[in-house]
């Protein structure tokens, strides 16, 4: 009689090390055994040889509903499953709805639960008209963190939160034990310099980064960390394109503050000279993609341990929203869920960096950041058996060929990607077999932080 439901064999990659000839044994959806050598008997065994067995990735920043009637959780979570991502954390800026009350959290959790193929957690935010009044109730409703912006993309869907209101919001978030994530661009600077670009008639690819230079990002980043220090709130920068920001986060951590920071995969893979110049609107994002020199500096921050988490900031805008000849008119953001983990593994391998970094930055740290580390984020006994398997299968990436993306374009189109997801498991059940997504809509679950909250991010 088998003691376990499933055994998965391969090279185990954890935060602590890499073990060849390893196995993960699963019982009732949880990791119930780990080891090397001869595995125990199970009703089902998956032997992946020397392929890498990692904890399923947790993407800290996904926008499933930014464009009305476009992607939604049906497609974002399909891309996730195909990319070895077993949990997404969705942003609160949905088309036509700012997720800013407990009822909105509950409604989104219910509607997303009918669609999701992988597990999901939810950010909450505030409506400037209400201030911080609903933060406590959103935490009780299951919000995993709170998101704010120092820049106003849209007064209704993506509003700027003024510094005094941000202070009040941080003070309320601090009481919940959750983290406050912030879009970090100085509103006055960007609006002034964006107007200068328009007045000068600039429409070229470099006009976007010129309108949002690194200094605008750093001013906002400093504000966020100072507010965290003043209120005792865990302060998180949700995307940083410049190396200096990671130095800043490390400095605040050295002073004893929980100051975390996120690197989007596009900042680690793309550059302004090589990629934005040819992709134009398809490579537009906020903050902008920077130079090759800055990109390599970010990898040095990865190596130094100054990056907390890796994300996609995934959003699948239609090509219509990304194809204007005027760079400044294009929507900001890009898809990436299907290849984030593969691209990051490629980058680590290329630079000779330990694969353990992938387990920490794509699973362990995100789980700690969102206070779900008692449920997910590692190959550890008692955690959900969320597992991603990667092998070296070099191919030229074609986003439309797999069938797992709602849009048939990607900024990584045509790149030679070395690592490929060959299997994904959610709670021990196969949801991707290397070709097809096996999970149906509704298979994913809403993940909420346990209360009292588990430990904080590393």
C-alpha positions in Angstrom: 0.0 0.0 0.0 1.4 3.4 -1.0 2.1 6.0 1.7 1.9 8.9 -0.7 -0.3 10.1 -3.5 2.4 11.4 -5.7 6.2 11.4 -5.9 8.1 13.9 -8.1 11.7 13.2 -8.8 14.5 15.4 -10.2 17.1 17.9 -9.0 15.7 19.7 -6.0 16.3 23.5 -5.9 15.5 25.1 -2.5 16.7 28.3 -0.8 19.3 26.2 1.0 20.8 24.2 -1.8 20.6 22.0 -4.8 20.2 18.2 -4.4 20.6 15.9 -7.4 18.6 12.7 -7.4 16.0 14.2 -5.1 12.3 13.6 -4.6 9.2 15.3 -3.2 6.4 13.1 -1.8 2.9 14.5 -1.7 -0.1 13.4 0.5 -3.4 15.2 0.5 -2.0 18.1 -1.5 0.8 18.9 1.0 4.5 18.1 0.9 4.8 15.1 3.2 8.3 13.9 2.3 11.6 15.1 0.9 14.9 13.4 0.3 17.5 12.0 -2.1 18.1 8.5 -3.4 15.4 5.8 -3.6 12.0 7.5 -3.3 9.1 6.0 -1.3 6.2 4.2 -3.0 3.3 6.3 -4.3 0.2 5.9 -6.4 1.7 8.1 -9.0 5.4 8.9 -9.8 6.8 11.5 -12.1 10.5 11.1 -12.8 12.1 14.1 -14.5 15.6 12.8 -14.4 18.0 15.7 -13.9 15.4 18.5 -14.5 15.2 21.2 -11.9 12.4 20.9 -9.3 11.6 24.3 -7.8 8.8 25.5 -5.6 6.1 27.0 -7.7 6.7 30.6 -8.5 4.6 33.3 -6.8 4.3 36.3 -9.1 3.9 39.4 -6.8 2.4 41.7 -9.5 -0.2 40.8 -12.0 -2.9 43.0 -13.7 -5.5 40.5 -14.9 -8.3 43.0 -15.4 -6.6 46.3 -16.5 -8.2 46.2 -20.0 -11.9 45.6 -20.0 -13.0 42.4 -21.8 -9.4 41.4 -22.6 -7.6 39.0 -20.4 -9.2 38.3 -17.0 -8.1 35.4 -14.7 -9.1 32.8 -17.2 -6.1 33.8 -19.3 -3.6 35.3 -16.8 -3.7 32.1 -14.8 -3.4 29.9 -17.9 -0.2 31.7 -18.8 0.9 31.4 -15.2 0.4 27.6 -15.2 2.4 27.3 -18.4 5.2 29.3 -16.9 5.6 27.4 -13.6 3.8 30.1 -11.6 1.4 28.6 -9.1 0.2 31.7 -7.3 -0.4 35.2 -8.7 -0.9 38.3 -6.6 -3.4 40.5 -8.5 -3.3 44.3 -8.4 -6.4 46.3 -7.3 -6.6 48.6 -10.4 -9.3 46.8 -12.4 -10.9 48.5 -15.4 -13.8 50.5 -14.1 -13.3 49.4 -10.5 -10.8 50.5 -7.8 -10.7 47.5 -5.3 -10.9 49.6 -2.1 -13.4 48.1 0.3 -14.0 44.7 2.0 -17.0 44.0 -0.2 -14.9 44.6 -3.3 -12.2 42.2 -2.1 -14.9 39.6 -1.5 -16.6 40.1 -4.8 -13.3 39.9 -6.7 -12.2 36.8 -4.8 -15.5 35.1 -5.7 -15.5 36.1 -9.4 -11.8 35.4 -9.8 -12.3 32.0 -8.1 -14.7 31.0 -10.8 -12.0 31.6 -13.5 -8.6 31.0 -12.0 -6.5 28.0 -13.0 -3.8 28.6 -10.3 -4.1 30.1 -6.8 -4.3 33.8 -6.4 -4.0 36.5 -3.7 -5.3 40.0 -3.9 -3.9 43.5 -3.2 -6.3 46.1 -1.8 -6.0 49.9 -2.2 -7.7 53.1 -1.1 -10.0 55.5 -2.9 -8.8 59.1 -2.2 -12.4 60.0 -1.4 -12.4 57.6 1.6 -8.8 57.8 2.7 -7.6 55.0 5.0 -11.1 54.2 6.3 -11.4 50.8 4.8 -7.9 49.3 5.3 -8.7 47.3 8.4 -11.8 45.7 6.9 -9.9 44.8 3.7 -7.3 43.0 5.7 -10.0 41.1 7.5 -11.5 40.2 4.1 -8.2 38.6 3.0 -6.2 41.3 1.3 -2.5 40.1 1.2 -1.1 43.6 0.9 -2.0 47.2 0.0 -1.0 49.1 -3.2 -0.7 52.8 -3.6 0.8 55.1 -6.2 2.7 58.4 -5.9 1.9 59.0 -9.6 -1.6 59.5 -11.0 -2.0 57.4 -14.1 -5.8 57.9 -14.0 -7.8 59.8 -11.3 -10.4 57.0 -11.0 -8.6 53.7 -11.9 -5.0 54.5 -10.8 -5.1 57.6 -8.6 -2.2 59.4 -7.0 -2.2 59.2 -3.2 -0.8 62.4 -1.7 2.0 62.3 0.8 -0.2 63.2 3.9 -2.8 60.6 2.9 -0.1 58.1 2.2 1.2 58.6 5.7 -2.2 58.0 7.1 -2.6 54.9 5.0 0.8 53.5 6.0 -0.2 54.0 9.7 -3.3 52.0 9.2 -1.6 49.3 7.2 1.0 49.0 10.0 -1.7 47.9 12.4 -2.7 45.0 10.1 0.9 43.6 9.9 0.7 43.6 6.1 2.9 45.4 3.7 2.3 48.6 1.7 3.5 48.4 -1.9 3.9 51.6 -3.8 4.2 52.6 -7.5 7.3 54.9 -7.2 7.4 57.9 -9.5 7.2 61.5 -8.4 4.0 62.9 -9.8 5.1 66.6 -10.2 8.4 65.6 -11.9 6.9 63.2 -14.4 4.1 65.5 -15.4 6.4 68.5 -15.8 8.9 66.5 -17.9 6.2 64.7 -19.9 4.8 68.1 -20.8 8.3 69.2 -21.9 8.5 66.2 -24.2 5.2 66.9 -25.8 5.9 70.6 -26.1 9.2 69.7 -27.9 7.3 67.4 -30.3 9.2 64.4 -29.1 7.5 61.1 -30.1 10.5 58.7 -30.4 11.2 55.7 -28.3 13.6 57.6 -25.9 11.0 60.3 -25.2 9.3 58.0 -22.7 12.4 57.4 -20.5 13.4 61.1 -20.8 10.0 62.0 -19.4 10.4 59.6 -16.5 14.1 59.7 -15.6 15.7 57.8 -12.7 15.6 60.8 -10.4 11.8 60.8 -10.5 11.8 57.2 -9.4 14.4 57.7 -6.6 12.6 60.7 -5.1 9.4 58.6 -4.8 11.3 55.6 -3.4 12.9 57.7 -0.7 9.5 59.1 0.2 8.0 55.6 0.5 10.8 54.3 2.8 10.7 57.4 5.0 7.0 57.0 5.4 7.6 53.4 6.3 10.2 54.4 8.9 7.9 57.0 10.4 4.9 54.8 10.7 6.4 51.3 11.4 4.8 50.0 8.2 6.6 47.4 6.0 7.3 49.5 2.9 7.6 47.8 -0.5 8.6 49.2 -3.8 6.7 47.3 -6.4 9.1 47.9 -9.3 12.5 49.5 -9.5 14.4 50.0 -12.8 17.6 51.5 -11.3 20.4 50.0 -9.2 20.4 53.0 -6.8 16.9 52.0 -5.5 18.2 48.7 -4.3 21.0 50.3 -2.5 18.4 52.6 -0.8 16.3 49.6 0.2 19.4 47.8 1.7 20.3 51.0 3.6 16.9 51.2 5.3 17.0 47.5 6.1 20.4 48.0 7.7 18.7 50.6 9.9 16.2 48.0 11.1 13.2 48.8 8.8 11.3 46.3 6.7 12.1 47.9 3.4 11.6 45.5 0.5 12.0 46.0 -3.3 10.9 44.2 -6.5 12.7 43.7 -9.8 10.4 43.2 -12.8 11.8 40.6 -15.2 11.8 43.1 -18.1 14.3 45.3 -16.3 16.6 42.2 -16.0 16.2 41.1 -19.7 15.5 44.1 -21.9 17.4 47.4 -22.4 16.5 50.7 -24.0 19.2 50.6 -26.6 18.7 47.0 -27.8 15.0 46.5 -27.2 12.9 49.6 -26.7 14.4 51.1 -29.8 13.0 48.2 -31.9 9.9 47.2 -29.9 8.7 50.8 -29.4 5.3 50.8 -27.7 5.4 47.0 -27.0 8.3 47.8 -24.6 6.7 50.8 -22.9 6.3 50.4 -19.1 6.4 52.6 -16.0 9.0 53.1 -14.7 10.7 52.8 -18.1 13.2 50.1 -19.2 16.7 51.6 -18.7 20.1 51.2 -20.4 22.2 48.0 -20.8 24.6 49.4 -18.1 21.7 49.8 -15.7 20.4 46.3 -16.5 23.7 44.7 -15.6 23.8 46.7 -12.4 20.5 45.2 -11.5 22.0 41.7 -11.9 24.8 42.8 -9.5 22.1 43.7 -7.0 20.6 40.2 -7.5 24.0 38.7 -6.8 24.5 40.9 -3.7 21.1 39.8 -2.2 19.5 43.3 -2.4 16.5 42.2 -4.5 13.6 40.9 -2.5 11.3 39.5 -5.2 11.0 39.0 -9.0 7.8 39.9 -10.8 6.3 40.4 -14.2 4.0 43.4 -13.7 2.0 41.3 -16.2 -0.7 43.0 -18.3 -1.9 41.8 -21.7 -2.8 45.0 -23.6 -4.1 44.5 -27.1 -1.6 45.4 -29.8 -3.9 48.3 -30.7 -3.0 49.8 -27.3 0.7 49.3 -27.9 1.3 50.2 -31.6 1.2 54.0 -31.9 4.0 55.7 -33.8 4.0 58.2 -30.9 5.7 56.4 -28.1 4.0 58.6 -25.5 0.5 57.5 -26.6 1.0 53.8 -26.0 -0.4 52.0 -23.0 2.2 51.0 -20.4 2.8 47.3 -19.4 3.5 44.0 -21.1 2.7 40.3 -20.6 5.3 37.9 -19.2 3.8 35.2 -17.0 4.6 32.3 -19.4 8.4 33.0 -19.4 9.3 35.0 -16.3 10.8 32.0 -14.4 12.5 30.6 -17.5 14.1 34.0 -18.3 15.3 34.4 -14.7 16.8 30.9 -14.6 18.5 31.7 -17.9 20.0 34.9 -16.4 21.3 33.2 -13.3 22.9 30.4 -15.4 24.4 32.9 -17.9 26.1 34.8 -15.0 27.1 31.7 -13.0 24.8 32.7 -10.0 23.4 30.1 -7.7 20.0 28.6 -8.7 19.0 28.9 -5.0 18.4 32.6 -5.8 15.5 31.5 -8.0 13.9 29.6 -5.1 14.3 32.6 -2.8 13.3 35.5 -5.1 10.4 33.7 -6.9 8.9 31.7 -4.1 10.2 32.0 -0.6 10.5 35.8 -0.4 7.1 36.5 -2.1 5.4 34.1 0.3 7.0 36.0 3.2 6.2 39.4 1.7 2.5 38.5 1.5 2.4 36.6 4.8 1.5 33.3 3.3 4.8 31.5 4.0 3.0 29.1 6.4 1.1 27.9 3.3 3.3 28.3 0.2 6.7 29.3 -1.1 9.0 26.4 -0.6 9.8 22.7 -0.8 9.1 22.2 2.9 7.1 19.7 4.9 3.6 20.8 5.4 3.4 23.4 2.7 1.2 23.2 -0.4 2.8 20.9 -3.0 3.1 23.7 -5.5 6.0 22.7 -7.8 7.5 23.8 -11.1 9.8 21.7 -13.2 12.3 23.2 -15.6 14.6 21.6 -18.1 17.0 23.0 -20.7 15.0 23.0 -24.0 16.4 26.0 -26.0 13.8 27.4 -28.4 13.0 30.7 -30.1 10.1 32.1 -28.1 6.8 32.6 -30.0 4.0 33.8 -27.7 1.3 33.0 -30.1 2.4 29.4 -30.7 1.7 27.9 -27.3 -1.9 29.0 -27.1 -1.6 30.0 -23.5 -1.6 33.8 -24.0 -4.7 35.9 -24.7 -2.6 38.2 -26.9 -0.2 36.9 -29.6 2.7 39.2 -28.9 5.4 39.5 -26.3 8.4 41.8 -25.8 10.5 38.5 -25.6 9.3 37.4 -29.0 12.2 35.9 -31.0 14.5 35.4 -28.1 16.4 32.2 -27.6 15.2 31.0 -24.2 17.1 28.1 -22.7 15.0 26.9 -19.8 11.5 25.7 -20.3 8.7 24.7 -18.0 8.1 20.9 -18.5 5.6 20.5 -15.7 3.6 22.4 -13.1 1.9 21.0 -10.1 -0.7 22.6 -7.8 -1.1 20.9 -4.5 0.5 17.8 -6.0 -1.9 17.7 -9.0 -0.4 18.2 -12.5 -1.8 21.4 -14.1 0.7 21.7 -17.0 2.4 18.9 -18.8 5.0 20.8 -20.8 2.5 21.4 -23.7 -1.0 21.7 -22.4 -2.5 23.5 -19.4 -4.6 20.8 -17.7 -6.2 22.9 -15.0 -9.7 24.1 -15.7 -11.1 27.5 -14.7 -12.1 27.4 -11.1 -9.3 25.1 -10.0 -7.4 27.9 -8.4 -8.1 29.0 -4.8 -8.1 32.4 -3.1 -5.1 32.6 -0.8 -5.4 34.8 2.2 -2.8 35.5 4.9 -3.2 33.4 8.0 -4.1 35.3 11.2 -2.1 35.8 13.3 0.3 36.7 10.4 3.4 34.5 9.7 6.9 35.9 9.4 8.0 38.9 7.3 10.0 39.0 4.1 13.7 38.3 4.1 
